[in-house]
Amino acid sequence: MALVLREGLMEYNNATLRLTPHGAKNYNGVIALFYAPAVKEHLLKLTRGETVKAQRGWRKVWQPQWESLKLATG
């Protein structure tokens, strides 16, 4: 977070974090900073030419958490 603010890529507007014109020019790189760690790892493997096998069972891990979030937000 500090990096994008310090480099002028994003700014706070009230309670919202948004891209600056400089950040918009570097959209792909700025948005990628906010990817989940698993997505970052997957993309790095692809760029290194590693074979990426789909992970099985991820839904079983995340489904209970997703259901509790849906119930909490109504």
LONU-662209 format. One record per atom (N, C-alpha, C): residue in three letters; x, y, z. Coordinates in steps of 0.2 Angstrom, whole numbers, padded with zeros to 4 digits, always signed. Example, Ala and Ser with C-alpha at 12.3 -4.5 7.8 and 13.67 -1.06 7.14 Angstrom:
REM LONU-662209
ALA+0066-0028+0039/ALA+0062-0022+0039/ALA+0066-0016+0039/SER+0064-0011+0035/SER+0068-0005+0036/SER+0064+0000+0039/
END
This chain:
REM LONU-662209
MET+0004-0006+0000/MET+0000+0000+0000/MET+0004+0006+0000/ALA+0009+0006+0004/ALA+0014+0012+0005/ALA+0017+0014-0002/LEU+0019+0008-0006/LEU+0022+0009-0012/LEU+0018+0013-0017/VAL+0012+0011-0018/VAL+0008+0014-0023/VAL+0006+0021-0021/LEU+0005+0023-0015/LEU+0004+0029-0012/LEU+0011+0034-0013/ARG+0016+0031-0011/ARG+0023+0035-0012/ARG+0025+0036-0019/GLU+0023+0031-0023/GLU+0025+0032-0030/GLU+0020+0036-0034/GLY+0014+0038-0031/GLY+0009+0042-0035/GLY+0005+0038-0039/LEU+0005+0031-0038/LEU+0001+0027-0043/LEU-0006+0027-0041/MET-0008+0028-0034/MET-0014+0028-0031/MET-0015+0033-0026/GLU-0021+0035-0025/GLU-0022+0040-0020/GLU-0029+0039-0016/TYR-0029+0041-0010/TYR-0035+0041-0006/TYR-0040+0047-0008/ASN-0046+0045-0009/ASN-0051+0050-0010/ASN-0057+0048-0005/ASN-0057+0052+0000/ASN-0062+0051+0006/ASN-0060+0044+0008/ALA-0064+0039+0008/ALA-0062+0032+0011/ALA-0060+0027+0005/THR-0059+0030-0001/THR-0058+0026-0007/THR-0051+0026-0010/LEU-0048+0021-0011/LEU-0042+0021-0014/LEU-0043+0020-0022/ARG-0040+0025-0026/ARG-0041+0025-0033/ARG-0034+0026-0037/LEU-0034+0024-0043/LEU-0029+0025-0047/LEU-0028+0033-0049/THR-0022+0035-0049/THR-0020+0042-0052/THR-0019+0041-0059/PRO-0019+0046-0063/PRO-0017+0046-0070/PRO-0011+0042-0071/HIS-0006+0043-0067/HIS+0000+0039-0068/HIS-0001+0032-0066/GLY-0005+0030-0061/GLY-0007+0023-0060/GLY-0010+0020-0066/ALA-0015+0024-0069/ALA-0019+0021-0075/ALA-0014+0020-0081/LYS-0009+0023-0081/LYS-0004+0022-0087/LYS-0001+0015-0085/ASN+0000+0013-0079/ASN+0003+0007-0077/ASN-0002+0002-0074/TYR-0008+0002-0077/TYR-0014-0001-0074/TYR-0012-0009-0072/ASN-0009-0012-0077/ASN-0008-0020-0076/ASN-0004-0021-0070/GLY+0002-0017-0070/GLY+0007-0018-0064/GLY+0004-0016-0058/VAL+0000-0011-0057/VAL-0003-0008-0051/VAL-0008-0013-0048/ILE-0013-0015-0053/ILE-0018-0020-0051/ILE-0015-0027-0049/ALA-0010-0029-0052/ALA-0007-0035-0050/ALA-0004-0035-0043/LEU-0002-0030-0040/LEU+0000-0029-0034/LEU-0005-0032-0029/PHE-0011-0032-0030/PHE-0016-0033-0026/PHE-0019-0040-0027/TYR-0016-0044-0032/TYR-0018-0051-0033/TYR-0017-0055-0027/ALA-0021-0061-0026/ALA-0020-0065-0020/ALA-0013-0069-0021/PRO-0010-0071-0016/PRO-0003-0074-0016/PRO-0003-0080-0021/ALA-0008-0084-0021/ALA-0009-0090-0025/ALA-0009-0088-0033/VAL-0012-0083-0034/VAL-0012-0080-0041/VAL-0006-0078-0043/LYS-0002-0074-0039/LYS+0005-0072-0041/LYS+0009-0078-0042/GLU+0009-0083-0038/GLU+0013-0089-0038/GLU+0012-0092-0045/HIS+0005-0093-0047/HIS+0003-0096-0053/HIS+0006-0092-0059/LEU+0005-0086-0059/LEU+0008-0082-0064/LEU+0016-0082-0065/LEU+0019-0082-0059/LEU+0026-0083-0060/LEU+0028-0089-0062/LYS+0025-0095-0061/LYS+0026-0101-0063/LYS+0025-0101-0071/LEU+0020-0098-0073/LEU+0019-0098-0080/LEU+0024-0094-0084/THR+0026-0089-0081/THR+0032-0085-0085/THR+0038-0088-0085/ARG+0039-0093-0080/ARG+0046-0097-0080/ARG+0045-0103-0084/GLY+0039-0104-0087/GLY+0038-0110-0091/GLY+0037-0116-0088/GLU+0035-0116-0081/GLU+0034-0122-0077/GLU+0027-0124-0079/THR+0026-0131-0079/THR+0019-0134-0080/THR+0015-0132-0074/VAL+0009-0130-0075/VAL+0004-0128-0069/VAL-0001-0133-0069/LYS-0002-0137-0064/LYS-0008-0141-0064/LYS-0013-0138-0059/ALA-0019-0139-0061/ALA-0025-0136-0057/ALA-0025-0140-0051/GLN-0026-0136-0045/GLN-0026-0139-0039/GLN-0033-0141-0037/ARG-0034-0148-0035/ARG-0041-0150-0034/ARG-0042-0149-0026/GLY-0049-0149-0025/GLY-0051-0148-0018/GLY-0051-0141-0015/TRP-0049-0136-0019/TRP-0049-0129-0017/TRP-0056-0127-0015/ARG-0061-0129-0018/ARG-0068-0127-0016/ARG-0070-0130-0009/LYS-0068-0136-0008/LYS-0070-0138-0001/LYS-0066-0134+0005/VAL-0061-0131+0003/VAL-0057-0127+0008/VAL-0061-0120+0009/TRP-0063-0117+0003/TRP-0066-0111+0004/TRP-0073-0110+0004/GLN-0077-0116+0003/GLN-0084-0115+0003/GLN-0087-0113+0010/PRO-0085-0116+0015/PRO-0087-0114+0022/PRO-0086-0107+0023/GLN-0081-0104+0021/GLN-0079-0097+0023/GLN-0084-0093+0018/TRP-0085-0095+0012/TRP-0089-0091+0008/TRP-0096-0091+0010/GLU-0098-0097+0012/GLU-0105-0097+0015/GLU-0106-0093+0021/SER-0101-0092+0026/SER-0102-0088+0031/SER-0102-0081+0030/LEU-0098-0079+0024/LEU-0098-0072+0022/LEU-0104-0070+0019/LYS-0107-0075+0015/LYS-0114-0073+0012/LYS-0119-0072+0018/LEU-0119-0076+0023/LEU-0124-0076+0028/LEU-0123-0069+0032/ALA-0116-0067+0033/ALA-0115-0061+0037/ALA-0117-0055+0034/THR-0116-0055+0027/THR-0118-0049+0023/THR-0125-0049+0021/GLY-0129-0054+0022/GLY-0136-0054+0021/GLY-0138-0054+0014/
END
